[in-house]
Each structure stands twice: as C-alpha cells, then as structure tokens.
Amino acid sequence: MTTQIFETHRARLFALAYKLLGSRSDAEDVVQDAWLRWSQADHDSIRDPEAWLVTATTRLGIDRLRQARHERATYPGPWLPEPLQVDTAPPSGRDPEQHADLAGQVSLAFLALLERLGPEERAAFLLKEAFDYDYAQIAPLLGHSEANCRQMVHRARSRLQAGRPRFEVTRDRHRELLERFMHASQSGDKAAITQLLTANARLVSDGGGKVTAVIRPLLGAERIARLYWAVARRIGSTTQARIGTANGEPALLRWHRGRLHSITTISVDGDRISEVLTVMNPDKLRRWQHG
C-alpha cells in the first residue's frame, strides 16, 4: 500500500522536481530521495499523503537546486537545461495540442528563464503557476508567510516577463522560422541568417566543456551569422539536420557522423528569431543517440 500510494503520485513529483532543477538525472535523484523518506515515515500520522510528498519533494528539490547553483557557477561555459523528451520524428501527424501543452510547461527557453530565480522563489512560482497551489498551501510548505510567498511569486513573474518575447506567434510560424534557420545555418548563408534574427539576438550553447561550443552568450545577428558561416565551412558537409521536437516544441536536431551532435530551439519575437539555445553537451544527448 505504501508503494502504491507513492507510485500514484510519482509522475507529479517528477514533474515538479524537473521544473525545479531543469535536469532529468537530478529530478530522478530527488524523487528517489523522496521515496526513501516516504518509506521510512510514520504513515499513520500522515493525513494527506499527496501534500506530504509534494512538501518533501519541494524541500529536497530546493536543497539540490542550491547545490546545483554553486556547481553551475563553475560550469565550463553556459549551462542549459537537459531536455526531458526528444522526438527525432517531425511533429506533423502527431497530437499538436499535446506537444503545445508540454512545450508551454517545460520548453527549454522557459526552463532557462527559470534560472533567473532563486531556489525558493522558483519553487513558489512553480507551485502557484504550474501546480495551481494557493498561497495558504505554499506558505507552510516553504516555511514563509502567505504575504512573503505572494511577494516571491510577484517578483518571479516580473523577472520572467522581462525575458519573454514581446510578441507571440503561432506554432506554425515558429516552426516555419526554425526550418528556414535550419537551411540557412546548414549552408552558412550569412545574409539569410542575419535576416531571420532580430538585431540584438542572443545565442547560447552548452558544450559542458566536452565539445567545442561558444563559451559565453553571443549577442547580435551579424556575429551569430558569422559563427554559423564558419561552422558550415568547417563541418557543414559532415552534418545532417532535421526538425523534431524537444520538450514538446519544434527543435533542430543535428547529427554529425551518425551521432546526435546538438539540439537547438529558438524563441521568436514577432517575425524574427530573438534567441537560439543549443544543447551540445553529450551527457545531455546520450539518451537519444540512437533515436
């Protein structure tokens, strides 16, 4: 019975841990630690198992996030979230609403934005916005007053809003721009890439110190275009690219000599691309190498 109760809530606990940490492996560790605590708890004294489990997972996640922030401060170059779900097939013909719902909750751009928040601020925001907890539930869970939790969520919304595109676009338009970017970057067409990007576009690549990647965010359409021009000249003929999905959103998947080389997603502001996020760290791609 103890195991059955936990398994009933496992998916929800994992979703919370992943959104808190942006890492599948860290989320799995947190859920495992929550299980160990649950298995050793006095269940006769627990009136609401779900609340107990969410509280345990949140507190374990906050502790792990504090540790991770120190680790990421010394990470070789920019750190990007680890994709949770990658589909190497194009999204057409699949359930577009399911993909859109997943992307809205855990898109790589959204998870990267969450890195701007402190651990407790991030937890308060996610519990309120993603899990629909009210402040009366969040306050004892985090050990703060309702007023403090309300303020944390307000600050989190403001910080995240500042990093979001000003103008939303349809999913079809998003994918169209990604496809055009794929073709332009594969051929190293500087003019086409520059035209697709906003003037102050930002590129972030995460190589984890294990593969060649830009070691700091690259700003400006022309600089980004020059980078892709150089990459295309160096390895363009040995790479293949296609559109798939990562965490439910359209993603550019590049393969180099038969191995998954990178997963790229974009943020679109109006009719141009404002941000390019590329996960290249092989540790974050290993799960889909043979997908």
Secondary structure as UniProt FT lines:
FT   HELIX           2..21
FT   HELIX           24..40
FT   HELIX           43..45
FT   HELIX           49..73
FT   STRAND          86..87
FT   TURN            92..93
FT   HELIX           96..106
FT   HELIX           108..114
FT   TURN            115..116
FT   HELIX           119..129
FT   HELIX           135..142
FT   HELIX           146..163
FT   HELIX           171..187
FT   HELIX           190..196
FT   STRAND          197..206
FT   TURN            208..210
FT   STRAND          218..219
FT   HELIX           221..235
FT   HELIX           236..238
FT   STRAND          239..246
FT   TURN            247..248
FT   STRAND          249..256
FT   TURN            257..258
FT   STRAND          259..269
FT   TURN            270..271
FT   STRAND          272..279
FT   HELIX           282..285
FT   HELIX           286..288
FT   TURN            289..290
//
